[in-house]
């Protein structure tokens, strides 16, 4: 399926269905190309590049091959992938994001040919696709852990260690917990809720917890590090609160942990409304970027229904300040998503998709943000769409475009972003991405 949604795309003012058209084109592309593929980080996980990274970790002259490897990987990722015969993989993170998209826009997308008699306008189309994705996730957790949990299917070099493949991550597992909760709310299948609650055991028992002098908490990124990273911690906190909120008897200790993590990130908001990527005591780099800021804002928003009144008010204020900074410093006047406050480039597909997600979701409390979400989506269609339904990865400062359609980094994020902009039929009782838990659930959590 090929649609002309490339650089010459101009959104007609009255084309209310343009995002549903783009969503359907991307969904068709996924149908055609499958759910396995390359990844933006897979070359650096090759044994040759891992050896160079290990040399760099030892310091001294070892830093030279490490720097050369990083430079080569950044400049020639595609040719290297082909030369090294790096296989395509299926990514739990992408599966969770796509499941959330299919559940958020069950009336859009392509028909499911495996369901007799179902057409493209059937609710069952999105729900069936999501159900299969969630079933795959439940059947393929990271092996060897007492909880269902997920990571990336390759070794991951960081600044001071190499995280082994499938090591559970707060970011990946939180996305899948949210997807399982979406599935439960869409179908009523308690197995999804129960798996979500079980998966939160990773956050409670498997991650390291930095507890500060106030008793507030930052949860680590993975089971093998002790990093304090705001987005990973609040993603985990929001997932705990939502999963426990679906239970008849929420676990008070888990709820308290999640609220402590929300307080930690809230109090480390900077005077200008932003957050650094790192939180103390891991304040390694003072960088503020777009998509991680979006993760923080969306997670704080998700936490609101489960917080006591005073904490909810403080969190809402933090969101308002964060949104004001995001609009002023992380979106350019042409609606392009900046990579960081200091740098416009690269113009990245995940930055664009998360900007749409953040603005569309927070429009529930600031309605004007929905129009800004549409503006960023229109920019994305004009500058990142490949013309075949998929999306490019990024544009550098020289205008060069990496058109590789990475599943985990780009397509899954953009599918979910576009899903939030798809209009539901008037007759549909469609699942709403921004639906909030009932007041009775919030009261059971002690708010």
Secondary structure, DSSP 8 states (H G I E B T S, - for coil): -----STT----TT-TTHHHHHHHHHHHHHHHH-S-B--TTSGGGSHHHHHHHHHHHH-TTHHHHHHHHHHHHHH-HHHHHHHTT---B--HHHHHHHHHHHHHTTTSS---TTSTT--TT-HHHHHHHHHHHHHHHHHS--TT-SS-----SS-EE-SS-EE-TT--BHHHHHHHHHHHHHHHHHH--HHHHHHHHHHTHIIIIIS-EEE-TTS-EEE-SBTT----BHHHHHHHHHHHHHHHHTSSS--HHHHHHHHHHHHHHHHT--TTS---SB-TT-------BHHHHHHHHHHHHHHGGGS-HHHHHHHHHHHHHHHHHHHHHSB-TTS-B-SBSS---SEEHHHHHHHHHHHHHHTTTSTTHHHHHHHHHHHHHHHTB-SSS-B--EE-TT--EE----IIIIIHHHHHHHHTTS---TT-----TT----HHHHHHTT-
